[in-house]
Amino acid sequence: MKKILVVISILVIWFYNNYLLNQVSQKEKELSKKEKNLEKINKKNNNKMMEYDRAIDLEKIKKELEKQGLKPTRYIEYFSTEREKIKEI
């Protein structure tokens, strides 16, 4: 009786193991498909970003701003103190 029980338990464990292996392999296949899809989307996104960067003509924008009386600067004044304002006067 013990031998039959051991054989049956081994078979049950073996079938369950096969079932789990099938589930894992299916999930891996789904994951690989999604990764490929993600790569395609990333490539498209990178291409769109490159096209956008090519479309922006910074020199043209700079010239338009200069025509309006604005000039480019490297120094940005975020805030100033009262002492600095007094020194400027």
PyMOL Python script that loads the backbone (N, CA, C, O; Angstrom):
from pymol import cmd

cmd.read_pdbstr("""\
ATOM      1  N   MET A   1       0.810  -1.190   0.000  1.00  0.00           N
ATOM      2  CA  MET A   1       0.000   0.000   0.000  1.00  0.00           C
ATOM      3  C   MET A   1       0.860   1.263   0.000  1.00  0.00           C
ATOM      4  O   MET A   1       0.552   2.241  -0.682  1.00  0.00           O
ATOM      5  N   LYS A   2       1.943   1.223   0.778  1.00  0.00           N
ATOM      6  CA  LYS A   2       2.831   2.378   0.827  1.00  0.00           C
ATOM      7  C   LYS A   2       3.481   2.620  -0.533  1.00  0.00           C
ATOM      8  O   LYS A   2       3.650   3.768  -0.943  1.00  0.00           O
ATOM      9  N   LYS A   3       3.835   1.582  -1.213  1.00  0.00           N
ATOM     10  CA  LYS A   3       4.470   1.724  -2.512  1.00  0.00           C
ATOM     11  C   LYS A   3       3.524   2.389  -3.509  1.00  0.00           C
ATOM     12  O   LYS A   3       3.939   3.247  -4.289  1.00  0.00           O
ATOM     13  N   ILE A   4       2.288   2.003  -3.481  1.00  0.00           N
ATOM     14  CA  ILE A   4       1.304   2.585  -4.389  1.00  0.00           C
ATOM     15  C   ILE A   4       1.116   4.060  -4.062  1.00  0.00           C
ATOM     16  O   ILE A   4       1.045   4.901  -4.957  1.00  0.00           O
ATOM     17  N   LEU A   5       1.038   4.361  -2.783  1.00  0.00           N
ATOM     18  CA  LEU A   5       0.883   5.749  -2.356  1.00  0.00           C
ATOM     19  C   LEU A   5       2.084   6.595  -2.777  1.00  0.00           C
ATOM     20  O   LEU A   5       1.918   7.729  -3.227  1.00  0.00           O
ATOM     21  N   VAL A   6       3.276   6.054  -2.635  1.00  0.00           N
ATOM     22  CA  VAL A   6       4.496   6.763  -3.043  1.00  0.00           C
ATOM     23  C   VAL A   6       4.505   6.977  -4.558  1.00  0.00           C
ATOM     24  O   VAL A   6       4.863   8.061  -5.019  1.00  0.00           O
ATOM     25  N   VAL A   7       4.130   5.994  -5.318  1.00  0.00           N
ATOM     26  CA  VAL A   7       4.109   6.100  -6.777  1.00  0.00           C
ATOM     27  C   VAL A   7       3.075   7.138  -7.207  1.00  0.00           C
ATOM     28  O   VAL A   7       3.344   7.961  -8.082  1.00  0.00           O
ATOM     29  N   ILE A   8       1.908   7.099  -6.600  1.00  0.00           N
ATOM     30  CA  ILE A   8       0.862   8.059  -6.921  1.00  0.00           C
ATOM     31  C   ILE A   8       1.311   9.476  -6.560  1.00  0.00           C
ATOM     32  O   ILE A   8       1.091  10.406  -7.336  1.00  0.00           O
ATOM     33  N   SER A   9       1.928   9.650  -5.408  1.00  0.00           N
ATOM     34  CA  SER A   9       2.398  10.985  -5.008  1.00  0.00           C
ATOM     35  C   SER A   9       3.497  11.485  -5.951  1.00  0.00           C
ATOM     36  O   SER A   9       3.543  12.672  -6.275  1.00  0.00           O
ATOM     37  N   ILE A  10       4.364  10.600  -6.383  1.00  0.00           N
ATOM     38  CA  ILE A  10       5.421  10.983  -7.337  1.00  0.00           C
ATOM     39  C   ILE A  10       4.796  11.416  -8.656  1.00  0.00           C
ATOM     40  O   ILE A  10       5.229  12.404  -9.250  1.00  0.00           O
ATOM     41  N   LEU A  11       3.780  10.686  -9.123  1.00  0.00           N
ATOM     42  CA  LEU A  11       3.107  11.044 -10.370  1.00  0.00           C
ATOM     43  C   LEU A  11       2.393  12.388 -10.247  1.00  0.00           C
ATOM     44  O   LEU A  11       2.440  13.208 -11.165  1.00  0.00           O
ATOM     45  N   VAL A  12       1.743  12.607  -9.128  1.00  0.00           N
ATOM     46  CA  VAL A  12       1.046  13.871  -8.914  1.00  0.00           C
ATOM     47  C   VAL A  12       2.045  15.024  -8.902  1.00  0.00           C
ATOM     48  O   VAL A  12       1.813  16.055  -9.533  1.00  0.00           O
ATOM     49  N   ILE A  13       3.137  14.855  -8.198  1.00  0.00           N
ATOM     50  CA  ILE A  13       4.168  15.887  -8.144  1.00  0.00           C
ATOM     51  C   ILE A  13       4.759  16.111  -9.527  1.00  0.00           C
ATOM     52  O   ILE A  13       5.005  17.254  -9.911  1.00  0.00           O
ATOM     53  N   TRP A  14       4.990  15.053 -10.276  1.00  0.00           N
ATOM     54  CA  TRP A  14       5.562  15.174 -11.614  1.00  0.00           C
ATOM     55  C   TRP A  14       4.620  15.940 -12.552  1.00  0.00           C
ATOM     56  O   TRP A  14       5.059  16.825 -13.287  1.00  0.00           O
ATOM     57  N   PHE A  15       3.324  15.597 -12.526  1.00  0.00           N
ATOM     58  CA  PHE A  15       2.349  16.311 -13.363  1.00  0.00           C
ATOM     59  C   PHE A  15       2.220  17.774 -12.957  1.00  0.00           C
ATOM     60  O   PHE A  15       2.121  18.663 -13.803  1.00  0.00           O
ATOM     61  N   TYR A  16       2.222  18.007 -11.662  1.00  0.00           N
ATOM     62  CA  TYR A  16       2.128  19.396 -11.186  1.00  0.00           C
ATOM     63  C   TYR A  16       3.357  20.200 -11.622  1.00  0.00           C
ATOM     64  O   TYR A  16       3.246  21.363 -12.009  1.00  0.00           O
ATOM     65  N   ASN A  17       4.517  19.569 -11.552  1.00  0.00           N
ATOM     66  CA  ASN A  17       5.750  20.218 -11.986  1.00  0.00           C
ATOM     67  C   ASN A  17       5.682  20.552 -13.478  1.00  0.00           C
ATOM     68  O   ASN A  17       6.080  21.643 -13.885  1.00  0.00           O
ATOM     69  N   ASN A  18       5.190  19.638 -14.280  1.00  0.00           N
ATOM     70  CA  ASN A  18       5.039  19.902 -15.715  1.00  0.00           C
ATOM     71  C   ASN A  18       4.068  21.045 -15.965  1.00  0.00           C
ATOM     72  O   ASN A  18       4.301  21.897 -16.822  1.00  0.00           O
ATOM     73  N   TYR A  19       2.988  21.053 -15.214  1.00  0.00           N
ATOM     74  CA  TYR A  19       2.014  22.137 -15.343  1.00  0.00           C
ATOM     75  C   TYR A  19       2.670  23.486 -15.041  1.00  0.00           C
ATOM     76  O   TYR A  19       2.491  24.449 -15.787  1.00  0.00           O
ATOM     77  N   LEU A  20       3.416  23.550 -13.964  1.00  0.00           N
ATOM     78  CA  LEU A  20       4.092  24.799 -13.593  1.00  0.00           C
ATOM     79  C   LEU A  20       5.128  25.207 -14.631  1.00  0.00           C
ATOM     80  O   LEU A  20       5.260  26.390 -14.942  1.00  0.00           O
ATOM     81  N   LEU A  21       5.858  24.251 -15.165  1.00  0.00           N
ATOM     82  CA  LEU A  21       6.842  24.548 -16.202  1.00  0.00           C
ATOM     83  C   LEU A  21       6.166  25.108 -17.455  1.00  0.00           C
ATOM     84  O   LEU A  21       6.693  26.027 -18.082  1.00  0.00           O
ATOM     85  N   ASN A  22       5.033  24.576 -17.814  1.00  0.00           N
ATOM     86  CA  ASN A  22       4.291  25.108 -18.963  1.00  0.00           C
ATOM     87  C   ASN A  22       3.833  26.531 -18.703  1.00  0.00           C
ATOM     88  O   ASN A  22       3.915  27.381 -19.589  1.00  0.00           O
ATOM     89  N   GLN A  23       3.356  26.795 -17.510  1.00  0.00           N
ATOM     90  CA  GLN A  23       2.916  28.143 -17.169  1.00  0.00           C
ATOM     91  C   GLN A  23       4.077  29.134 -17.247  1.00  0.00           C
ATOM     92  O   GLN A  23       3.927  30.234 -17.778  1.00  0.00           O
ATOM     93  N   VAL A  24       5.220  28.744 -16.722  1.00  0.00           N
ATOM     94  CA  VAL A  24       6.398  29.615 -16.746  1.00  0.00           C
ATOM     95  C   VAL A  24       6.849  29.866 -18.182  1.00  0.00           C
ATOM     96  O   VAL A  24       7.185  30.995 -18.537  1.00  0.00           O
ATOM     97  N   SER A  25       6.858  28.829 -19.002  1.00  0.00           N
ATOM     98  CA  SER A  25       7.298  29.020 -20.391  1.00  0.00           C
ATOM     99  C   SER A  25       6.338  29.925 -21.156  1.00  0.00           C
ATOM    100  O   SER A  25       6.779  30.717 -21.989  1.00  0.00           O
ATOM    101  N   GLN A  26       5.036  29.826 -20.892  1.00  0.00           N
ATOM    102  CA  GLN A  26       4.072  30.717 -21.534  1.00  0.00           C
ATOM    103  C   GLN A  26       4.300  32.161 -21.109  1.00  0.00           C
ATOM    104  O   GLN A  26       4.250  33.071 -21.937  1.00  0.00           O
ATOM    105  N   LYS A  27       4.549  32.371 -19.830  1.00  0.00           N
ATOM    106  CA  LYS A  27       4.800  33.730 -19.331  1.00  0.00           C
ATOM    107  C   LYS A  27       6.090  34.294 -19.923  1.00  0.00           C
ATOM    108  O   LYS A  27       6.156  35.484 -20.233  1.00  0.00           O
ATOM    109  N   GLU A  28       7.099  33.470 -20.080  1.00  0.00           N
ATOM    110  CA  GLU A  28       8.349  33.922 -20.687  1.00  0.00           C
ATOM    111  C   GLU A  28       8.139  34.320 -22.147  1.00  0.00           C
ATOM    112  O   GLU A  28       8.713  35.307 -22.606  1.00  0.00           O
ATOM    113  N   LYS A  29       7.332  33.568 -22.871  1.00  0.00           N
ATOM    114  CA  LYS A  29       7.036  33.908 -24.264  1.00  0.00           C
ATOM    115  C   LYS A  29       6.299  35.241 -24.343  1.00  0.00           C
ATOM    116  O   LYS A  29       6.607  36.074 -25.194  1.00  0.00           O
ATOM    117  N   GLU A  30       5.332  35.440 -23.459  1.00  0.00           N
ATOM    118  CA  GLU A  30       4.602  36.710 -23.431  1.00  0.00           C
ATOM    119  C   GLU A  30       5.537  37.866 -23.113  1.00  0.00           C
ATOM    120  O   GLU A  30       5.453  38.938 -23.713  1.00  0.00           O
ATOM    121  N   LEU A  31       6.422  37.629 -22.165  1.00  0.00           N
ATOM    122  CA  LEU A  31       7.379  38.665 -21.783  1.00  0.00           C
ATOM    123  C   LEU A  31       8.306  39.016 -22.931  1.00  0.00           C
ATOM    124  O   LEU A  31       8.589  40.192 -23.161  1.00  0.00           O
ATOM    125  N   SER A  32       8.780  38.018 -23.652  1.00  0.00           N
ATOM    126  CA  SER A  32       9.682  38.301 -24.775  1.00  0.00           C
ATOM    127  C   SER A  32       8.954  39.087 -25.868  1.00  0.00           C
ATOM    128  O   SER A  32       9.546  39.971 -26.487  1.00  0.00           O
ATOM    129  N   LYS A  33       7.675  38.775 -26.110  1.00  0.00           N
ATOM    130  CA  LYS A  33       6.902  39.537 -27.096  1.00  0.00           C
ATOM    131  C   LYS A  33       6.749  40.989 -26.652  1.00  0.00           C
ATOM    132  O   LYS A  33       6.885  41.914 -27.453  1.00  0.00           O
ATOM    133  N   LYS A  34       6.467  41.172 -25.379  1.00  0.00           N
ATOM    134  CA  LYS A  34       6.299  42.533 -24.865  1.00  0.00           C
ATOM    135  C   LYS A  34       7.607  43.306 -24.911  1.00  0.00           C
ATOM    136  O   LYS A  34       7.605  44.506 -25.188  1.00  0.00           O
ATOM    137  N   GLU A  35       8.726  42.634 -24.644  1.00  0.00           N
ATOM    138  CA  GLU A  35      10.029  43.299 -24.720  1.00  0.00           C
ATOM    139  C   GLU A  35      10.329  43.722 -26.159  1.00  0.00           C
ATOM    140  O   GLU A  35      10.839  44.819 -26.388  1.00  0.00           O
ATOM    141  N   LYS A  36      10.022  42.877 -27.109  1.00  0.00           N
ATOM    142  CA  LYS A  36      10.238  43.234 -28.520  1.00  0.00           C
ATOM    143  C   LYS A  36       9.367  44.424 -28.899  1.00  0.00           C
ATOM    144  O   LYS A  36       9.817  45.340 -29.587  1.00  0.00           O
ATOM    145  N   ASN A  37       8.128  44.403 -28.449  1.00  0.00           N
ATOM    146  CA  ASN A  37       7.222  45.513 -28.727  1.00  0.00           C
ATOM    147  C   ASN A  37       7.745  46.800 -28.095  1.00  0.00           C
ATOM    148  O   ASN A  37       7.687  47.867 -28.707  1.00  0.00           O
ATOM    149  N   LEU A  38       8.256  46.695 -26.872  1.00  0.00           N
ATOM    150  CA  LEU A  38       8.821  47.861 -26.194  1.00  0.00           C
ATOM    151  C   LEU A  38      10.030  48.406 -26.948  1.00  0.00           C
ATOM    152  O   LEU A  38      10.192  49.622 -27.052  1.00  0.00           O
ATOM    153  N   GLU A  39      10.867  47.538 -27.468  1.00  0.00           N
ATOM    154  CA  GLU A  39      12.025  47.979 -28.253  1.00  0.00           C
ATOM    155  C   GLU A  39      11.568  48.736 -29.502  1.00  0.00           C
ATOM    156  O   GLU A  39      12.140  49.770 -29.848  1.00  0.00           O
ATOM    157  N   LYS A  40      10.541  48.222 -30.174  1.00  0.00           N
ATOM    158  CA  LYS A  40      10.027  48.902 -31.364  1.00  0.00           C
ATOM    159  C   LYS A  40       9.495  50.281 -31.005  1.00  0.00           C
ATOM    160  O   LYS A  40       9.751  51.258 -31.708  1.00  0.00           O
ATOM    161  N   ILE A  41       8.760  50.351 -29.912  1.00  0.00           N
ATOM    162  CA  ILE A  41       8.198  51.637 -29.483  1.00  0.00           C
ATOM    163  C   ILE A  41       9.308  52.607 -29.114  1.00  0.00           C
ATOM    164  O   ILE A  41       9.226  53.791 -29.443  1.00  0.00           O
ATOM    165  N   ASN A  42      10.346  52.124 -28.434  1.00  0.00           N
ATOM    166  CA  ASN A  42      11.473  52.985 -28.087  1.00  0.00           C
ATOM    167  C   ASN A  42      12.192  53.497 -29.328  1.00  0.00           C
ATOM    168  O   ASN A  42      12.604  54.655 -29.379  1.00  0.00           O
ATOM    169  N   LYS A  43      12.339  52.636 -30.323  1.00  0.00           N
ATOM    170  CA  LYS A  43      12.975  53.062 -31.573  1.00  0.00           C
ATOM    171  C   LYS A  43      12.155  54.146 -32.257  1.00  0.00           C
ATOM    172  O   LYS A  43      12.701  55.142 -32.730  1.00  0.00           O
ATOM    173  N   LYS A  44      10.838  53.946 -32.307  1.00  0.00           N
ATOM    174  CA  LYS A  44       9.968  54.952 -32.917  1.00  0.00           C
ATOM    175  C   LYS A  44      10.056  56.271 -32.150  1.00  0.00           C
ATOM    176  O   LYS A  44      10.121  57.347 -32.744  1.00  0.00           O
ATOM    177  N   ASN A  45      10.059  56.168 -30.830  1.00  0.00           N
ATOM    178  CA  ASN A  45      10.149  57.371 -29.999  1.00  0.00           C
ATOM    179  C   ASN A  45      11.467  58.099 -30.231  1.00  0.00           C
ATOM    180  O   ASN A  45      11.489  59.325 -30.342  1.00  0.00           O
ATOM    181  N   ASN A  46      12.555  57.358 -30.302  1.00  0.00           N
ATOM    182  CA  ASN A  46      13.859  57.979 -30.558  1.00  0.00           C
ATOM    183  C   ASN A  46      13.893  58.650 -31.925  1.00  0.00           C
ATOM    184  O   ASN A  46      14.448  59.738 -32.079  1.00  0.00           O
ATOM    185  N   ASN A  47      13.295  57.993 -32.916  1.00  0.00           N
ATOM    186  CA  ASN A  47      13.245  58.595 -34.256  1.00  0.00           C
ATOM    187  C   ASN A  47      12.432  59.878 -34.247  1.00  0.00           C
ATOM    188  O   ASN A  47      12.828  60.866 -34.867  1.00  0.00           O
ATOM    189  N   LYS A  48      11.303  59.875 -33.552  1.00  0.00           N
ATOM    190  CA  LYS A  48      10.479  61.080 -33.472  1.00  0.00           C
ATOM    191  C   LYS A  48      11.224  62.197 -32.763  1.00  0.00           C
ATOM    192  O   LYS A  48      11.128  63.357 -33.164  1.00  0.00           O
ATOM    193  N   MET A  49      11.966  61.861 -31.712  1.00  0.00           N
ATOM    194  CA  MET A  49      12.738  62.872 -30.985  1.00  0.00           C
ATOM    195  C   MET A  49      13.822  63.454 -31.882  1.00  0.00           C
ATOM    196  O   MET A  49      14.071  64.659 -31.850  1.00  0.00           O
ATOM    197  N   MET A  50      14.466  62.612 -32.678  1.00  0.00           N
ATOM    198  CA  MET A  50      15.510  63.100 -33.579  1.00  0.00           C
ATOM    199  C   MET A  50      14.906  64.001 -34.646  1.00  0.00           C
ATOM    200  O   MET A  50      15.490  65.028 -34.991  1.00  0.00           O
ATOM    201  N   GLU A  51      13.737  63.628 -35.174  1.00  0.00           N
ATOM    202  CA  GLU A  51      13.073  64.467 -36.171  1.00  0.00           C
ATOM    203  C   GLU A  51      12.685  65.812 -35.561  1.00  0.00           C
ATOM    204  O   GLU A  51      12.827  66.853 -36.202  1.00  0.00           O
ATOM    205  N   TYR A  52      12.207  65.786 -34.352  1.00  0.00           N
ATOM    206  CA  TYR A  52      11.826  67.020 -33.676  1.00  0.00           C
ATOM    207  C   TYR A  52      13.040  67.918 -33.458  1.00  0.00           C
ATOM    208  O   TYR A  52      12.981  69.129 -33.673  1.00  0.00           O
ATOM    209  N   ASP A  53      14.147  67.299 -33.025  1.00  0.00           N
ATOM    210  CA  ASP A  53      15.371  68.078 -32.819  1.00  0.00           C
ATOM    211  C   ASP A  53      15.873  68.674 -34.129  1.00  0.00           C
ATOM    212  O   ASP A  53      16.383  69.794 -34.148  1.00  0.00           O
ATOM    213  N   ARG A  54      15.730  67.926 -35.229  1.00  0.00           N
ATOM    214  CA  ARG A  54      16.141  68.458 -36.523  1.00  0.00           C
ATOM    215  C   ARG A  54      15.227  69.595 -36.966  1.00  0.00           C
ATOM    216  O   ARG A  54      15.666  70.548 -37.611  1.00  0.00           O
ATOM    217  N   ALA A  55      13.961  69.480 -36.613  1.00  0.00           N
ATOM    218  CA  ALA A  55      12.997  70.493 -37.042  1.00  0.00           C
ATOM    219  C   ALA A  55      13.202  71.818 -36.311  1.00  0.00           C
ATOM    220  O   ALA A  55      12.916  72.883 -36.859  1.00  0.00           O
ATOM    221  N   ILE A  56      13.686  71.755 -35.096  1.00  0.00           N
ATOM    222  CA  ILE A  56      13.910  72.990 -34.341  1.00  0.00           C
ATOM    223  C   ILE A  56      15.191  73.639 -34.833  1.00  0.00           C
ATOM    224  O   ILE A  56      16.264  73.040 -34.782  1.00  0.00           O
ATOM    225  N   ASP A  57      15.070  74.838 -35.298  1.00  0.00           N
ATOM    226  CA  ASP A  57      16.230  75.585 -35.767  1.00  0.00           C
ATOM    227  C   ASP A  57      16.506  76.672 -34.725  1.00  0.00           C
ATOM    228  O   ASP A  57      15.882  77.733 -34.737  1.00  0.00           O
ATOM    229  N   LEU A  58      17.437  76.393 -33.840  1.00  0.00           N
ATOM    230  CA  LEU A  58      17.711  77.329 -32.757  1.00  0.00           C
ATOM    231  C   LEU A  58      18.259  78.655 -33.266  1.00  0.00           C
ATOM    232  O   LEU A  58      17.989  79.705 -32.684  1.00  0.00           O
ATOM    233  N   GLU A  59      19.012  78.610 -34.329  1.00  0.00           N
ATOM    234  CA  GLU A  59      19.567  79.848 -34.886  1.00  0.00           C
ATOM    235  C   GLU A  59      18.441  80.751 -35.402  1.00  0.00           C
ATOM    236  O   GLU A  59      18.481  81.971 -35.242  1.00  0.00           O
ATOM    237  N   LYS A  60      17.447  80.127 -36.020  1.00  0.00           N
ATOM    238  CA  LYS A  60      16.306  80.884 -36.524  1.00  0.00           C
ATOM    239  C   LYS A  60      15.552  81.544 -35.362  1.00  0.00           C
ATOM    240  O   LYS A  60      15.161  82.708 -35.447  1.00  0.00           O
ATOM    241  N   ILE A  61      15.358  80.794 -34.292  1.00  0.00           N
ATOM    242  CA  ILE A  61      14.673  81.347 -33.117  1.00  0.00           C
ATOM    243  C   ILE A  61      15.470  82.500 -32.524  1.00  0.00           C
ATOM    244  O   ILE A  61      14.900  83.511 -32.114  1.00  0.00           O
ATOM    245  N   LYS A  62      16.794  82.343 -32.480  1.00  0.00           N
ATOM    246  CA  LYS A  62      17.649  83.406 -31.939  1.00  0.00           C
ATOM    247  C   LYS A  62      17.519  84.682 -32.776  1.00  0.00           C
ATOM    248  O   LYS A  62      17.421  85.780 -32.229  1.00  0.00           O
ATOM    249  N   LYS A  63      17.518  84.532 -34.095  1.00  0.00           N
ATOM    250  CA  LYS A  63      17.392  85.704 -34.976  1.00  0.00           C
ATOM    251  C   LYS A  63      16.039  86.388 -34.802  1.00  0.00           C
ATOM    252  O   LYS A  63      15.958  87.616 -34.797  1.00  0.00           O
ATOM    253  N   GLU A  64      14.975  85.594 -34.661  1.00  0.00           N
ATOM    254  CA  GLU A  64      13.654  86.174 -34.460  1.00  0.00           C
ATOM    255  C   GLU A  64      13.590  86.969 -33.157  1.00  0.00           C
ATOM    256  O   GLU A  64      13.002  88.049 -33.109  1.00  0.00           O
ATOM    257  N   LEU A  65      14.192  86.430 -32.113  1.00  0.00           N
ATOM    258  CA  LEU A  65      14.190  87.124 -30.826  1.00  0.00           C
ATOM    259  C   LEU A  65      15.019  88.408 -30.893  1.00  0.00           C
ATOM    260  O   LEU A  65      14.658  89.416 -30.285  1.00  0.00           O
ATOM    261  N   GLU A  66      16.125  88.369 -31.628  1.00  0.00           N
ATOM    262  CA  GLU A  66      16.947  89.568 -31.770  1.00  0.00           C
ATOM    263  C   GLU A  66      16.202  90.642 -32.558  1.00  0.00           C
ATOM    264  O   GLU A  66      16.372  91.830 -32.284  1.00  0.00           O
ATOM    265  N   LYS A  67      15.390  90.251 -33.522  1.00  0.00           N
ATOM    266  CA  LYS A  67      14.581  91.219 -34.264  1.00  0.00           C
ATOM    267  C   LYS A  67      13.572  91.910 -33.342  1.00  0.00           C
ATOM    268  O   LYS A  67      13.224  93.073 -33.545  1.00  0.00           O
ATOM    269  N   GLN A  68      13.116  91.185 -32.339  1.00  0.00           N
ATOM    270  CA  GLN A  68      12.140  91.741 -31.399  1.00  0.00           C
ATOM    271  C   GLN A  68      12.809  92.598 -30.324  1.00  0.00           C
ATOM    272  O   GLN A  68      12.126  93.165 -29.470  1.00  0.00           O
ATOM    273  N   GLY A  69      14.121  92.694 -30.359  1.00  0.00           N
ATOM    274  CA  GLY A  69      14.841  93.518 -29.405  1.00  0.00           C
ATOM    275  C   GLY A  69      15.391  92.750 -28.215  1.00  0.00           C
ATOM    276  O   GLY A  69      15.924  93.368 -27.294  1.00  0.00           O
ATOM    277  N   LEU A  70      15.288  91.470 -28.199  1.00  0.00           N
ATOM    278  CA  LEU A  70      15.831  90.657 -27.109  1.00  0.00           C
ATOM    279  C   LEU A  70      17.236  90.210 -27.482  1.00  0.00           C
ATOM    280  O   LEU A  70      17.560  90.047 -28.658  1.00  0.00           O
ATOM    281  N   LYS A  71      18.060  90.018 -26.469  1.00  0.00           N
ATOM    282  CA  LYS A  71      19.413  89.552 -26.747  1.00  0.00           C
ATOM    283  C   LYS A  71      19.732  88.353 -25.861  1.00  0.00           C
ATOM    284  O   LYS A  71      19.275  88.282 -24.721  1.00  0.00           O
ATOM    285  N   PRO A  72      20.506  87.424 -26.376  1.00  0.00           N
ATOM    286  CA  PRO A  72      20.852  86.237 -25.584  1.00  0.00           C
ATOM    287  C   PRO A  72      21.876  86.580 -24.503  1.00  0.00           C
ATOM    288  O   PRO A  72      22.708  87.471 -24.677  1.00  0.00           O
ATOM    289  N   THR A  73      21.801  85.872 -23.408  1.00  0.00           N
ATOM    290  CA  THR A  73      22.742  86.083 -22.326  1.00  0.00           C
ATOM    291  C   THR A  73      23.102  84.752 -21.696  1.00  0.00           C
ATOM    292  O   THR A  73      22.346  83.784 -21.776  1.00  0.00           O
ATOM    293  N   ARG A  74      24.245  84.719 -21.081  1.00  0.00           N
ATOM    294  CA  ARG A  74      24.658  83.514 -20.373  1.00  0.00           C
ATOM    295  C   ARG A  74      24.365  83.614 -18.880  1.00  0.00           C
ATOM    296  O   ARG A  74      24.372  82.610 -18.168  1.00  0.00           O
ATOM    297  N   TYR A  75      24.108  84.836 -18.415  1.00  0.00           N
ATOM    298  CA  TYR A  75      23.873  85.048 -16.997  1.00  0.00           C
ATOM    299  C   TYR A  75      22.380  85.191 -16.752  1.00  0.00           C
ATOM    300  O   TYR A  75      21.717  85.995 -17.406  1.00  0.00           O
ATOM    301  N   ILE A  76      21.847  84.417 -15.815  1.00  0.00           N
ATOM    302  CA  ILE A  76      20.431  84.497 -15.466  1.00  0.00           C
ATOM    303  C   ILE A  76      20.333  84.984 -14.024  1.00  0.00           C
ATOM    304  O   ILE A  76      20.907  84.391 -13.110  1.00  0.00           O
ATOM    305  N   GLU A  77      19.605  86.058 -13.845  1.00  0.00           N
ATOM    306  CA  GLU A  77      19.432  86.612 -12.507  1.00  0.00           C
ATOM    307  C   GLU A  77      18.103  86.092 -11.959  1.00  0.00           C
ATOM    308  O   GLU A  77      17.027  86.484 -12.411  1.00  0.00           O
ATOM    309  N   TYR A  78      18.208  85.206 -10.980  1.00  0.00           N
ATOM    310  CA  TYR A  78      17.007  84.617 -10.410  1.00  0.00           C
ATOM    311  C   TYR A  78      16.342  85.564  -9.417  1.00  0.00           C
ATOM    312  O   TYR A  78      15.117  85.687  -9.389  1.00  0.00           O
ATOM    313  N   PHE A  79      17.155  86.230  -8.607  1.00  0.00           N
ATOM    314  CA  PHE A  79      16.638  87.206  -7.655  1.00  0.00           C
ATOM    315  C   PHE A  79      17.784  88.138  -7.283  1.00  0.00           C
ATOM    316  O   PHE A  79      18.952  87.810  -7.490  1.00  0.00           O
ATOM    317  N   SER A  80      17.449  89.285  -6.741  1.00  0.00           N
ATOM    318  CA  SER A  80      18.489  90.219  -6.328  1.00  0.00           C
ATOM    319  C   SER A  80      18.116  90.771  -4.952  1.00  0.00           C
ATOM    320  O   SER A  80      16.943  90.835  -4.584  1.00  0.00           O
ATOM    321  N   THR A  81      19.146  91.166  -4.205  1.00  0.00           N
ATOM    322  CA  THR A  81      18.914  91.709  -2.871  1.00  0.00           C
ATOM    323  C   THR A  81      18.861  93.231  -2.929  1.00  0.00           C
ATOM    324  O   THR A  81      19.208  93.834  -3.945  1.00  0.00           O
ATOM    325  N   GLU A  82      18.435  93.832  -1.859  1.00  0.00           N
ATOM    326  CA  GLU A  82      18.346  95.290  -1.791  1.00  0.00           C
ATOM    327  C   GLU A  82      19.733  95.918  -1.905  1.00  0.00           C
ATOM    328  O   GLU A  82      19.876  96.985  -2.503  1.00  0.00           O
ATOM    329  N   ARG A  83      20.753  95.278  -1.344  1.00  0.00           N
ATOM    330  CA  ARG A  83      22.120  95.825  -1.412  1.00  0.00           C
ATOM    331  C   ARG A  83      22.591  95.923  -2.855  1.00  0.00           C
ATOM    332  O   ARG A  83      23.211  96.911  -3.248  1.00  0.00           O
ATOM    333  N   GLU A  84      22.292  94.884  -3.646  1.00  0.00           N
ATOM    334  CA  GLU A  84      22.702  94.889  -5.048  1.00  0.00           C
ATOM    335  C   GLU A  84      21.990  96.003  -5.808  1.00  0.00           C
ATOM    336  O   GLU A  84      22.586  96.633  -6.682  1.00  0.00           O
ATOM    337  N   LYS A  85      20.738  96.250  -5.489  1.00  0.00           N
ATOM    338  CA  LYS A  85      19.982  97.305  -6.164  1.00  0.00           C
ATOM    339  C   LYS A  85      20.564  98.673  -5.814  1.00  0.00           C
ATOM    340  O   LYS A  85      20.621  99.560  -6.666  1.00  0.00           O
ATOM    341  N   ILE A  86      20.998  98.847  -4.555  1.00  0.00           N
ATOM    342  CA  ILE A  86      21.582 100.124  -4.140  1.00  0.00           C
ATOM    343  C   ILE A  86      22.918 100.322  -4.847  1.00  0.00           C
ATOM    344  O   ILE A  86      23.217 101.438  -5.270  1.00  0.00           O
ATOM    345  N   LYS A  87      23.729  99.277  -4.989  1.00  0.00           N
ATOM    346  CA  LYS A  87      25.023  99.385  -5.664  1.00  0.00           C
ATOM    347  C   LYS A  87      24.844  99.769  -7.135  1.00  0.00           C
ATOM    348  O   LYS A  87      25.666 100.499  -7.689  1.00  0.00           O
ATOM    349  N   GLU A  88      23.781  99.282  -7.762  1.00  0.00           N
ATOM    350  CA  GLU A  88      23.553  99.595  -9.173  1.00  0.00           C
ATOM    351  C   GLU A  88      23.215 101.055  -9.379  1.00  0.00           C
ATOM    352  O   GLU A  88      23.518 101.614 -10.433  1.00  0.00           O
ATOM    353  N   ILE A  89      22.594 101.686  -8.395  1.00  0.00           N
ATOM    354  CA  ILE A  89      22.190 103.095  -8.528  1.00  0.00           C
ATOM    355  C   ILE A  89      23.403 103.922  -8.342  1.00  0.00           C
ATOM    356  O   ILE A  89      23.330 105.149  -8.407  1.00  0.00           O
TER     357      ILE A  89
END
""", "prot")
cmd.dss("prot")
cmd.show_as("cartoon", "prot")
cmd.util.cbc("prot")
cmd.orient("prot")
